[in-house]
Every structure is written in structure tokens, then in C-alpha cells.
Amino acid sequence: MITSLINENLICLNLQAKTKEDVFVEMIELLHAQGRVNDKAQFLADIHAREELGNTGFEDGVALPHAKSAAVIQPAVAIGISREGIEYGAEDGQPSKLFFMIASPDGGANHHIEVLAELSSKLIEDGFIETFMKAESAKDALALLLEKKEELEAPEATKGLLIGVTGCPAGVAHTYLAAEALEKGAAELGFEMKVETNGSIGVKNSPTAEEIARAEAIIVSCDKQVDMTRFAGKRLVKTGVKAPIKDAKGLINQALEAPKYVASADDKAPESGESKASQARSDLYRYLMNGVSHMIPFVVTGGLLIALALAIGGQPTEAGMAIPPGSMWNKVLDVGVVAFT
């Protein structure tokens, strides 16, 4: 259930933030106050690391900052609305007003990913975003997320099979949003759709060789490298993970008219060198920030002990303040020096 990730206290309908950074800080505070994050600085660093891989702002004023982080105790989604809008760097150039910050634990159970897929289906519902923005209370907003929309009978899939592949660097939000959009678009056009997701819980729903053989077209919407050689000889279009979220039906029609794909030797690599280098930079940044976060208490405590030892136990000498050897304050000084070291 989506309530395992979201509650009324994680929804803020009037963010005070004026910048993208302020949005991150304010929403991380919501997560921390609910006991979902135990290290705000670490989670902020991980959010920034994810943003370096690609902006998480969508069109229509929606942004989904997210990260997998060791600072996350329990998975959660914080939701915020900025009435004035924030310059977020969205591709359409418009300010972002609706924010979903997804906190995912680094390792451990991944059952929350299925709930995120449920949230993804809500975001692509026609009119949902506009209705959600008009919510007058956190209770009303949560009710909209929990509301079960009456499913209309989908057109019969008579036009054949399509195969989609989605994936983003973190494998949390965009992966499942894109998959939902492709499935919805294919159903409306009368196609059967199978989507492979390259998410944080691994590769799921991979098509078989037989399914690939009978597929009318392939849509690969990934910001990470996947095995492309299996699609040789099929009509194929390759885009970023955001493309189907913007216009899934247009992308499907484009794939149906695309030339047949010719595989190259580079397509066999699970990850390109550029992707590895980008991931390495992201990991290094995360590790450094993690180290700094854990060392700050030692530095602060050591500094305080040294200052107290000199202020209370120090005696003026010609060379400056000195602490008599063997005194209690000399031992306090030693502890402070060890903490600094």
C-alpha cells in the first residue's frame, strides 16, 4: 500500500523554498522529522549526486528528486507544493511546482519499489496533477493518492506486440514512470506491450527470444546502457528515459516507422566507459560526503575539549597559555587532540 511510504505529515502544500536547494533541504526536513532519514547531510549529498547524473525535473511543473542512500532508515516519499514555482531546470523551461522526493534505502528490502510503481500510475493519469495541486489539506491530498480510479476497458490488443526497455541511473522513479507511460500508450493504440525495467531491484520482466522475434517494434528508453544486440533486425527507437513520459504514443508510432536496428560490438557491453566514469564520480562524491558527515562530531568535540582545557586549566606563561603536566585538564587536552587526530 502507498500509505507505507506516504502519510499526511510527509505532505507540505505550501513550501517556503525559493530555490532548488531550498526545496531539497525543506523536504529532507520532513523526512527527518518522520524518522525516515537519520542523516540529513548524507541524504542531501546523495540527492545532489543523483542530480549530477541528470536533472529530475519533468514537464508540467513536476519534479521527482530521489536517491538510494545509506541515510534512509525506512523508504518514504515526501510531497511538496510551491505555489509560486521554483526554477528547477526542467526541460520545458517552466518552473516546477509539484515535488515528490523519494527516499530509498541503499540495500535491504525493495518491496517499496512496487509501491513507487503504483505512484507512477497516478502521476500519468489524465488530470491528476491539476486536481492534486488544488488539494486544500494534506488529508485531501493523501485521499487523492489513495483513490482508486475506475478502470476503463482497454481496447483489444489486435495490432501485435511491442517491447519496451526503461531504466535510469538510480533505477527508482523514472524507470517505472516510463514503463507505466509505455503500457498506457500501447493499450490506447491497440497494442500488447511488455516492458523490461532496469531498476534498483535489478532487471525485471525481460522479453524472451520468441517475444522479441514477434515484436512489431522496440522502444528503448534508458539513461543507462543495456544489451542491445538482442534487438538486431527489429524496428527500434532509442531515447532517454523521460521521452515516453512526455509522449508515449508518439514514441510508439516513431518506433513502428523506424529502420531495422543494426547491432555493433559496443552494444554488448553492459555499461559504457562513460557511464562507469560517471558512476565512479558519483560514488566518490558520495563517499567523501559520507566521511565528512561522520568526522564532523569528532572535530567539534575535540575542538571543544581543547578550548575548555585551555580556558579553565590553562595558566599564562611567557610562551602563552599552558596546561600543567599531569593535571586533569592536561588529560582533557589529550583527549581533544586524539579526537582531532
C-alpha positions, -999 to 999 in steps of 0.1 A, spaced: 0 0 0 11 35 -8 4 45 28 35 26 38 55 53 21 34 85 24 14 100 53 -2 134 60 29 145 78 50 140 48 29 163 27 35 201 26 11 220 5 29 253 8 67 251 6 85 282 17 115 273 -5 127 298 -31 154 278 -48 160 242 -59 185 238 -30 159 251 -5 134 226 -18 158 198 -11 165 210 24 129 216 33 117 183 21 146 164 37 135 180 69 100 164 65 116 130 60 139 135 90 111 147 113 92 114 105 122 93 113 127 81 77 162 97 73 188 97 101 215 118 84 202 149 66 236 159 52 243 125 38 209 122 21 213 157 7 247 147 -7 231 116 -23 203 137 -38 229 160 -54 249 130 -67 217 118 -84 211 153 -99 246 152 -114 236 122 -134 206 140 -149 180 166 -139 149 151 -123 126 178 -134 97 169 -157 74 189 -178 41 202 -165 57 215 -133 65 182 -117 99 171 -103 110 139 -87 142 143 -68 153 109 -55 182 88 -42 192 55 -28 211 63 4 225 47 35 210 76 54 174 62 47 161 42 76 127 35 61 116 41 25 93 71 21 80 98 -3 78 134 8 55 156 -13 56 194 -15 39 221 -35 54 255 -43 26 279 -52 50 304 -69 71 277 -86 108 270 -84 134 273 -112 144 236 -113 160 232 -147 131 213 -163 134 206 -200 104 227 -209 119 258 -192 89 262 -169 91 264 -131 84 233 -111 56 234 -85 49 198 -75 77 178 -59 79 141 -50 111 134 -30 117 96 -29 139 83 -2 151 47 -9 173 27 14 207 16 0 204 -21 2 179 -43 21 143 -50 11 129 -35 -21 92 -40 -17 87 -3 -18 96 -2 -55 63 -18 -63 45 9 -44 65 35 -63 52 19 -95 17 24 -81 25 61 -75 38 63 -111 5 52 -125 -12 80 -106 11 107 -120 3 98 -156 -35 98 -150 -52 125 -171 -60 155 -149 -44 140 -117 -17 167 -114 -41 196 -118 -65 181 -93 -37 173 -68 -25 209 -69 -59 221 -58 -60 200 -27 -68 221 3 -53 199 30 -27 172 34 -56 148 42 -73 157 9 -40 152 -10 -34 118 6 -70 108 -3 -64 116 -40 -33 94 -39 -53 65 -24 -83 70 -47 -89 40 -70 -98 53 -104 -124 33 -122 -105 14 -149 -120 17 -184 -119 -14 -205 -88 -11 -227 -91 -15 -264 -84 -51 -276 -47 -56 -284 -51 -66 -320 -21 -49 -336 6 -71 -322 33 -69 -296 56 -41 -287 86 -43 -264 99 -15 -242 130 -12 -221 133 15 -194 160 25 -169 175 55 -152 209 57 -133 193 53 -99 165 30 -111 139 44 -87 115 69 -101 119 75 -139 123 38 -147 87 29 -135 71 61 -147 84 55 -182 72 19 -181 37 29 -170 35 55 -197 45 30 -224 20 4 -212 -8 30 -212 2 44 -246 3 10 -262 -31 0 -248 -47 31 -262 -32 23 -297 -44 -13 -295 -10 -30 -290 1 -55 -264 32 -41 -245 59 -58 -225 83 -35 -207 116 -46 -192 126 -24 -162 162 -19 -154 156 -6 -118 172 -7 -84 158 -42 -78 175 -55 -110 162 -63 -144 126 -74 -144 102 -87 -170 128 -93 -197 113 -104 -230 121 -139 -243 138 -145 -277 104 -157 -290 87 -124 -279 114 -103 -294 110 -123 -327 73 -115 -330 75 -79 -317 64 -52 -342 89 -27 -327 112 -20 -298 113 12 -277 145 15 -256 141 45 -232 172 43 -210 198 66 -195 219 36 -188 235 10 -211 215 -22 -218 221 -52 -240 210 -40 -275 224 -69 -296 193 -90 -289 172 -65 -308 192 -67 -341 169 -67 -371 139 -52 -353 124 -17 -358 138 2 -329 140 37 -314 163 46 -286 157 76 -264 162 89 -229 140 77 -200 119 108 -200 107 106 -236 78 81 -231 66 101 -201 62 131 -224 46 114 -253 44 76 -252 20 72 -282 42 95 -304 72 74 -295 55 42 -303 45 55 -337 80 66 -343 93 31 -334 68 15 -358 83 36 -387 120 33 -376 146 14 -397 157 -20 -386 184 -19 -360 219 -30 -368 239 -40 -337 275 -31 -332 303 -46 -310 299 -17 -284 263 -28 -278 274 -59 -260 289 -41 -231 265 -39 -201 279 -4 -193 297 21 -214 330 36 -202 313 70 -199 286 55 -177 312 38 -155 332 70 -152 301 90 -143 291 64 -117 326 64 -102 325 102 -99 291 100 -82 303 73 -58 334 92 -49 314 123 -41 290 103 -20 318 85 -1 336 118 6 305 135 19 297 104 40 332 106 55 328 143 62 294 137 79 308 111 102 340 131 111 323 164 120 313 152 155 349 142 163 362 176 151 336 196 170 340 175 202 378 177 200 378 214 195 355 220 225 377 198 248 408 217 237 392 251 242 378 241 277 411 227 288 430 259 278 402 282 292 398 266 326 430 247 332 454 269 313 480 291 330 496 322 314 533 318 306 558 338 285 550 314 256 513 318 260 486 296 278 500 263 291 484 235 310 504 220 339 516 184 330 498 157 349 468 178 357 432 167 349 429 194 323 460 181 306 442 148 302 412 166 288 435 183 263 450 149 253 415 136 246 407 166 224 440 162 205 432 125 199 397 134 186 413 159 162 438 134 150 
